[in-house]
Amino acid sequence: MFRGLRHGQLSFYYNGKKLTEERYGFRSSEDGFEVDFNITETEILLGGGARALGMDRRGHRLQLYNRAHYGYETRSELMNYTIPMVLSSNLYAIHFDNPTTGWLDLDSQFNNTLSFEAISGRKSYQVIAGDRWEKIIENYTRLTGFQPLPPRWALGNFSSRFGYRSQEEVLKTAETFREEDVPLDAIILDLFWFGKEVTGTMGNIAFDRDSFPEPELMIDQLEEMGVKTVLITEPFVLTTSNRWDEAVEHEVLATDSLGNPATYDFFFGNTGLIDVFKPEARDWFWNIYQELIEMGVHGWWGDLGEPEVHPEWVQHETGSANEVHNIYGHEWAKLVHEGYRENYPNVRPFNLMRAGYSGSQRFGLIPWSGDVNRTWGGLQSQPEISLQMGLQGLAYMHSDLGGFAGNLVDDEKYVRWMQYGVFQPI
């Protein structure tokens, strides 16, 4: 329950026990608005998404802007999932129901204040209470959505690297697993499935027939070995890709202020960005997925969905880049989820995504912890990230086993990371 205080402030109680109270209520700030709460001197605060800060995140001012952190190790203040939610050791949580970019301040000034700041959008939050942690998480997921069951094969062993460059290499890899009597349930194809080079081809979203001359046959042969095929996709369409003219013609890209396709440079080339908030763009993107599903593809890896580069001047169907940035991956996951629900209602989709938002679990999104360094420090941060994300409703959190960034120079570390992976769900 809540009680009103003077000047419209609110305090919240559960079973007669006071949980928290607004300090000043909602008020305007230089860059938007903020709302803050009084907290006790001894409260431990968790939440804010995926970060490597230590389990008690009190004392930190956390930016709410999904962004990849390449090669992080024991500390990362900003990563791919920034969730505007705080959990307190006094057995309550506050979810700030606004996805625009902003800040979550967990008493960084050491004055017993918890605050949320946003550039625009809803002035809304929910307080979640319970007698124990499990009940708080249950109540939070009743609010934001429950995770559907993934396909059973998703709980098995995956083979993934950067990356398999040919149909021959993919099949040889699967055969070697079988020859060595190592279980293999799925194989993930990185970006070489649609182009020979790292740069210049993103947005093709179709098999490169030189390197993969018979993808349907390859997928069938893998299926005969009991191995599912998972493909990487990204939301960027490069101006040099085979689909650029098609994307422009169908008006599926985010725009500049004049309504022209927004283009800018990033690591992979000069690019546009699919506007997943636009119905026509969602249909266009889903039709590509559906063509590949009909070919036999079983699952999806959605990469770079923060989006990795997202200039603030870019405009989307429902708002500016800064207004929708944090829910881009969320909407992308929703697109895939709804496509399966409508066209393949008896199939449990597998959707591995690098970025999301509060409630993304209800779309079956499977998160991972990004491009962690291949070091003991990189391994050290993984239990914290997984535990924190589980508390925030994203229960299938995992990591690249062995790490991703940097050189592999320590066999023992790799073994330990694999052992840790046994106890992760994916």
C-alpha positions, 0 to 999 in steps of 0.5 A: 500500500502507499500513503500520501505525504505533504506536497504530494509525496508518497510512502510505501508499506508492505504488511505494515512495514515501511519500505521507502518514500519519495523525497521530493516527488517528480520534478523537472531537471536541466535535461528532463525530469527526475524522481528520488527516494529516501533509503536507509543507511544500511540498505544494499542496492542491486540492479541497473542491468548487466554490469561488473561493479560488485553485487552491492551497487550502492554508491554508483551513478549508473548511465542508462544507455545500452552500449557494448563494452569490448574486452571488459574484465573485472569492472564495467560500468556500462554494458549491453543491458541497462535496466531501470530497476533497483532491488533493495536488501529491505525486500522491495524493488522499484522499476522505473517505467521509462525506457528513454536514456537517463541515469539511475543514481544509487546514492552516489552522493552518500546522502541516502538517496535513490534517484531516477533521471530521464530525458523525457517520457513517462513519469511512472514507476512501480514498487514491488514487494514480497516476503523473500527474494523469490516472491519479489522476482515472481511479482516483478515478472508478473508485472513485466512478463514470464519467460517462455520455455526455450526449445529443449535443444537450446539447453545442450552444447553449442559450437560457436566461433568467429567464425565458420567461413564455409559449408565444408568447415561447418560440416567438418566441425560437426563431424569432428564433435561426433568422432570425438564423442562430444555432445553437440546440439547446435552450431552458430554461424557468425557473419561469414555465412552472408559474406567473405569479409568482416566489412562491407557485407552486413545487411545481405542477410542471405547465404553467400553461395560461393562459400555456402553453395548448398545451404539447404543441404548443409542444414539437412545434413546437420539435422541428420546429425542432431545438430540445429543451425543458428544464424547471426543477424544484425539490424544494420544494412550497409550501403554496400550490401546487396539489400541496400536498394531494396531497404531504401525502396521499401522505406524500412530504415531509420531516417534523418530529420528530413526523412531520408535514410539515415546513414553513418559510418561504423566499424563494418562500413557505411550503414543504415539501421532498420527501424524496428518500430515501423510496421512496414520495416518489421514486416520486411525484416520478418519476411527475411527471417521466414525465408530462412526458417523455411530453409530449415534454420532453427534459431537466431543470434541478434547481434549489435542490437543496442544498437552498437552505433546510434547517433542521437540525430537519427529518427525512428517511427516512434521517437528520436534515437535517445528516446527509443535506444534502450528498447531497440533490442527489446522491440527486435526480440518482440518482432521475432517472437510475434512472427513465430507466434503467428506463423509457427505457433507450435515452435519454441523460438531460440533468440539470442540477443546482445541487448534488451530491456525490462520485460524482454524475457517475455519475448523469449530473449536469451541474453549473454554478457557481451565481448568479455576478455579472455582473462581470469578477470573476465571470468571473475565478473560472470557470476555477478552479471548472471546473478544480477540479471536473474534477479531482474527477470532475465533468467537465461544469462550466460557468457562466451565460454572462454571469453571473446576479446583478446588472445587465448593464452591460458588453457587452465582458465579456459577449462575453468570457464567451461566448467563454470558454463556447465552450471549456466542454462545456455 
